[in-house]
Amino acid sequence: MSVEILKVKDFYLQFILKNSDISIANAIRRILISEIPTMAIDVVTFEINSTIQQDEFLAHRLGLVPLVSNNEQFVETKDCNCPNGCPKCIVKLTCDVNYAEKAKLQGLTDNQPVYLTSMDIHSDNNSGIRPVVYKNCPHGIQIAKLNPGQCIKFKATAKLGKGKYHAKWAPLSIATFVPSENNSHVFTMETNGSLTALDALKKALDILYEKLNQINPNLNFE
């Protein structure tokens, strides 16, 4: 089995999986979607929310904000020996946004609305975690609208997880393949920005190797 890269960008990758049974191709696709660990906001505690959006709705949207991080430095909470969370398994985030300050920073007048965005979420330590910034959305993902007099303040906890637990931990937005000639399969994949497409593929192949090695430790898989 071998991989030939056809097209690669930061978050997009197209490649040919050669000399592979369709079962292996589908295993890679499923691993890409559900087995690669990423960080995502899991718990949100609101101190102030004077917008019209309910806390539960905002917490759901916050959980779906892709986070960039070095996932190798974290472990899942279920695999950590700490009793209530530690820097090895959780990252604490904060956000404190009010209309007056943000409107002033943006130079807005006439009671124009402002927006809470992913750029307003900050890590309170040196974890390196930050929300994804897209080229076509440099000011961050819009989460909630604030009108004059409104504010949002919350604390959140990000944890390591996998797409098979919840979609917020799934790193890919697209993962498809089409069978081709001579036991080959053309893959198209795109991540949500939490990691590059090439890194996602490498991690998926590593996970596949580990799973196959559990079945046959003498397997030569390169």
CORSUL-V708556 format. One record per backbone hydrogen bond with DSSP energy under -1.0 kcal/mol. NH is the residue of the N-H (numbers start at 1). CO is the residue of the C=O. E is the energy in kcal/mol with one decimal. If there is no record, write none. Layout:
BEGIN
[[NH CO E] [NH CO E]]
END
This chain:
BEGIN
[[2 18 -1.5] [4 16 -2.4] [6 14 -2.9] [7 14 -2.0] [9 12 -3.1] [13 189 -2.5] [14 7 -2.9] [15 187 -1.5] [16 4 -2.8] [17 185 -3.1] [18 2 -3.1] [20 183 -2.9] [25 21 -1.8] [26 22 -2.4] [27 23 -1.8] [28 24 -2.2] [29 25 -2.0] [30 26 -2.4] [31 27 -2.3] [32 28 -2.4] [33 29 -1.6] [34 30 -2.6] [35 31 -2.3] [38 161 -2.3] [40 159 -1.9] [42 157 -3.1] [43 157 -1.6] [45 155 -3.4] [47 153 -2.6] [48 153 -2.1] [50 151 -2.3] [58 54 -2.2] [59 55 -2.7] [60 56 -2.0] [61 57 -2.0] [62 58 -2.6] [63 59 -1.9] [65 62 -1.4] [68 130 -3.5] [71 69 -1.3] [73 70 -1.8] [74 71 -1.3] [75 88 -2.2] [79 76 -1.7] [80 77 -1.1] [89 86 -1.9] [90 86 -2.4] [91 158 -1.9] [93 156 -3.1] [94 122 -2.8] [95 154 -1.8] [97 152 -3.0] [99 150 -2.5] [102 98 -1.9] [103 99 -2.9] [104 100 -1.8] [105 101 -2.1] [106 102 -1.9] [108 103 -2.6] [112 109 -1.1] [114 146 -2.3] [116 144 -3.1] [118 141 -1.4] [120 117 -2.0] [121 118 -1.5] [122 94 -2.7] [124 92 -2.1] [130 68 -1.7] [132 66 -2.1] [137 134 -1.5] [140 137 -1.8] [143 116 -3.2] [144 116 -1.4] [146 114 -3.4] [150 147 -2.3] [152 97 -3.0] [153 48 -2.8] [154 95 -2.3] [155 45 -2.4] [156 93 -2.8] [157 43 -2.5] [158 91 -3.1] [159 40 -2.5] [161 38 -2.6] [164 34 -1.7] [165 162 -2.0] [166 162 -1.4] [169 166 -1.8] [170 167 -1.5] [173 190 -2.8] [174 190 -1.8] [176 188 -2.5] [178 186 -2.0] [180 184 -3.7] [185 17 -1.8] [186 178 -2.7] [187 15 -3.2] [188 176 -2.6] [189 13 -2.6] [190 174 -2.1] [191 11 -2.3] [192 171 -2.8] [197 10 -2.2] [200 196 -2.2] [201 197 -2.1] [202 198 -2.2] [203 199 -2.6] [204 200 -2.3] [205 201 -2.4] [206 202 -2.1] [207 203 -2.4] [208 204 -2.4] [209 205 -2.4] [210 206 -2.2] [211 207 -2.2] [212 208 -2.7] [213 209 -2.6] [214 210 -1.2] [216 212 -2.6] [219 216 -1.9]]
END
